[in-house]
Amino acid sequence: MRLASGYKAFSETAHKNYPDQLTPEGNLGWAIALSSVVNADRSDRFARPSARGWTSSLHPKIFPNRSTKVGVLALTYKGLMNVKTPFDLALYTRLIWELQPRTILELGSLQGGSGLWFADHLSVLCEKPGEVHSFDLNSKCIHENAKHPLLTFHQVDLSDVANFDENLLKRLPHPWLVIDDAHVQIFSIFSYLNHFLASGDYYVIEDNPMNADKEIIDGLQLVEQSGFLIDTYYTDAFGSNLTCAPNAWLRKS
Ligand SMILES: C[S@@+](CC[C@H](N)C(=O)[O-])C[C@H]1O[C@@H](n2cnc3c(N)ncnc32)[C@H](O)[C@@H]1O
């Protein structure tokens, strides 16, 4: 896994070559100041779910008006629905580059816009070829424009994990990035897919964790017992849990 050492490298180079520009009056001081705020490579980056609070900055009330809320929650990509916030799209961009996933599994295809977004970003950001598999019950809603050589849609009823194609899962290369955006049987699916996950793989559970109800709290205990830690860079990059997956950017240890 790559770490975002860009700021660190910049800081080292600037200190070595342009020390006179690093004062508050110098024209590089602001960039050095940013590097200490970003600090994405800090040692306490990974946290146990039980050690985290549940305050989320992505509360509906933070949106100043309805059009902001609609704009934030209902983006499109290449004309297709891509129901992710701009914050989460920025986080996925970074994670795809950092993790270099060979496989992305998306649960919940909707129109296919998010699958297309993942396939495009995989092809641009990853050195080795990868594949995106997107699963949905209602595959007839997938738009004909949601086509990409790396993207395959599967019609599957996720309410029963027996409907997954085990042979497919066994052959898919790692690292994996799994995104659960279907909102059905989330922890049964997590337990099932965990049999196929390897150390270092990521599992993101969208939307449901925003409720922070008993099912989620209990489910995250299971996640912790299964050896997953929360990657707090992703949960907190824009503010505490300012993501549609609060406490649910999970990395298998
Ligand atoms: C929130 S939408 C997915 C949004 C999409 N990933 C995006 O970002 O644009 C949830 C999807 O889950 C699918 N879904 C709901 N129940 C399902 C089930 N039992 N099995 C498979 N898919 C299901 C719905 O058809 C819907 O397309």
The ligand as an SDF file (V2000), in Angstrom:
LIG
                    3D

 27 29  0  0  0  0  0  0  0  0999 V2000
  -28.0560    3.3250   -3.0450 C   0  0  0  0  0  0  0  0  0  0  0  0
  -28.3590    2.3630   -4.4870 S   0  0  0  0  0  0  0  0  0  0  0  0
  -26.7380    2.1570   -5.1750 C   0  0  0  0  0  0  0  0  0  0  0  0
  -26.1480    3.4530   -5.6080 C   0  0  0  0  0  0  0  0  0  0  0  0
  -24.9280    3.3500   -6.4860 C   0  0  0  0  0  0  0  0  0  0  0  0
  -23.8930    2.5120   -5.9150 N   0  0  0  0  0  0  0  0  0  0  0  0
  -24.3660    4.7490   -6.6910 C   0  0  0  0  0  0  0  0  0  0  0  0
  -23.4400    5.1540   -5.9410 O   0  0  0  0  0  0  0  0  0  0  0  0
  -24.8210    5.4490   -7.5950 O   0  0  0  0  0  0  0  0  0  0  0  0
  -28.7680    0.8190   -3.8270 C   0  0  0  0  0  0  0  0  0  0  0  0
  -28.9540   -0.2790   -4.8410 C   0  0  0  0  0  0  0  0  0  0  0  0
  -29.1290   -1.4940   -4.1120 O   0  0  0  0  0  0  0  0  0  0  0  0
  -29.9530   -2.3250   -4.8710 C   0  0  0  0  0  0  0  0  0  0  0  0
  -30.5680   -3.3690   -4.0510 N   0  0  0  0  0  0  0  0  0  0  0  0
  -31.5410   -3.2320   -3.1340 C   0  0  0  0  0  0  0  0  0  0  0  0
  -31.8750   -4.4450   -2.6160 N   0  0  0  0  0  0  0  0  0  0  0  0
  -31.0680   -5.3520   -3.2320 C   0  0  0  0  0  0  0  0  0  0  0  0
  -30.9330   -6.7670   -3.1240 C   0  0  0  0  0  0  0  0  0  0  0  0
  -31.6930   -7.4900   -2.3150 N   0  0  0  0  0  0  0  0  0  0  0  0
  -30.0040   -7.3710   -3.8850 N   0  0  0  0  0  0  0  0  0  0  0  0
  -29.2260   -6.6530   -4.7340 C   0  0  0  0  0  0  0  0  0  0  0  0
  -29.3200   -5.3150   -4.8740 N   0  0  0  0  0  0  0  0  0  0  0  0
  -30.2240   -4.6620   -4.1310 C   0  0  0  0  0  0  0  0  0  0  0  0
  -30.9940   -1.3820   -5.4820 C   0  0  0  0  0  0  0  0  0  0  0  0
  -31.5590   -1.9500   -6.6620 O   0  0  0  0  0  0  0  0  0  0  0  0
  -30.1620   -0.1260   -5.7370 C   0  0  0  0  0  0  0  0  0  0  0  0
  -29.7570   -0.0750   -7.0830 O   0  0  0  0  0  0  0  0  0  0  0  0
  1  2  1  0
  2  3  1  0
  2 10  1  0
  3  4  1  0
  4  5  1  0
  5  6  1  0
  5  7  1  0
  7  8  2  0
  7  9  1  0
 10 11  1  0
 11 12  1  0
 11 26  1  0
 12 13  1  0
 13 14  1  0
 13 24  1  0
 14 15  1  0
 14 23  1  0
 15 16  2  0
 16 17  1  0
 17 18  1  0
 17 23  2  0
 18 19  1  0
 18 20  2  0
 20 21  1  0
 21 22  2  0
 22 23  1  0
 24 25  1  0
 24 26  1  0
 26 27  1  0
M  CHG  2   2   1   9  -1
M  END
$$$$
